[in-house]
Amino acid sequence: MKPGDVRWWMVGEWVPMSGKGEAVTRRTGCRGGEGAAYVLSRGVVVLFAVACGAAVANVYFSQPLLVTMGHDLAMSPALVGGVVTLTHVGYGLGLFFLVPLGDVADRRRIVVAQLSLLVVALAVVATARTAAVLLAGMAATGLLAVVTQTLVAFAASLAPPGGRGRVVGLVTSGVVIGILLARTASGLLADLAGWRSVYLASATLTAVLALILYRVLPRPIAAPTTLRYGQLLRSTLTLFAREPLLRLRAVYCLLVFAAFSTLWSSVALPLSEAPYFLPHRAIGALGLIGVAGALAATVAGRLNDRGLSRRTTGIALALLAASWLPLAFTRNSLWALAAGVILLDLAVQAVHVTNQTLIYALHPDAGSRLIGGYMVFYSLGSATGAIAATSLYTVAGWGAVCVLGAAFSCLGLVVWVWSGWRELRTKPSPARG
């Protein structure tokens, strides 16, 4: 490998719009000039995935640490619960109010600025001496962690249309892996050096990533649109009103993440009881099994690039529904639990990658608004699944939780069948042309 090849793997390169660059002939608005296009390298795609996973993990680090945080800061149970709530509220607000900015400003500057502010928020959390400071820091952490979605839109904008599904698939894998491993990593770090070390380590990693991204990401010549901020937010709602595909994919998002959250918000409950009595570290390690499913689902991106989006969605939703059968035997077999976790994470990731690839293609110039608005449904689905699953487990047990997860999954399949039937009904017959 020549030195130039190493630089391309790490940074990417500018190529002419003709000749070698014809595979990606499109205006990116980046600093390569009128006759150049940016070729997204493998290294940059991996960097996007790592940055996405590291950013979104901050939303989930606190979950295994709540008891320790509460004792350290003398917080009541209600205040301790507010740690998770405020983090997710901040994340939901950021999806609507911050992510769309990527369509009117330099995404590179937005990414670096948000990561820099996230470092400050994480430092506030790590050094908090009162409950009020901790809660404010957690809310700010959730708000700024939406840089994840700005990065997804940025990666999609740099990818050539024929390879966008593959790029989105790999970057989104970083998001899902970050979510799955966050609890495991925070639990291990807290055991070694206390809960504050989790946020200090994350602040350090985030600062390093901000510096690397500042050096690596391409600089646009100008913002793709001149909308004012108020118009920008209104246009996000307008996109939902105008685009049936966006509404359909948002419904899929809500349902699959409701199923995802149904499992991951409640699976610790049966595992900590008879017959297992597993410690928190062992339960957290379950996320490692889920990573296998998330990685396998990168294939969904390639299937999307081949025009198989609808088929991929249907198969994934069927797998999601089927995953609850082995999950129902969790109390009898950890092998059944592992099989169900892999199937569920594979299916959720496949639908999620397909969704994001399709909606971005609707209006590439509005990619941040599309992905930010779409991800609001991720938050709604995750919250719905978590609240419903934990409440149901208390009154009816693990079997009822599995029925709930299967219901979300099967409802997704029903929507998929209905959308196909509707598409056939509205398609003009050959006789009509």
Secondary structure by P-SEA (a helix, b strand, c coil): ccaaaaaaacbbbbbccccccccccccccccccccbbbbbcaaaaaaaaaaaaaaacccccccccaaaaaaaacccaaaaaaaaaaaaaaaaaaacccccccccccaaaaaaaaaaaaaaaaaaaaacccaaaaaaaaaaaaaacaaaaaaaaaaaaaccccaaaaaaaaaaaaaaaaaaaaaaaaaaaaacccaaaaaaaaaaaaaaaaaaaaacbbbbccccccccaaaaaaaaaaaaaccaaaaaaaaaaaaaaaaaaaaaacaaaaaacccccccaaaaaaaaaaaaaaaaaaaaaaaaaaacaaaaaaaaaaaaaaaaaaaaaaccccaaaaaaaaaaaaaaaaaaaaaaaaaaaaccccaaaaaaaaaaaaaaaaaaaaaaaaaaaaacccaaaaaaaaaaaaaaaaaaaaaaaaaaaaaccccccc
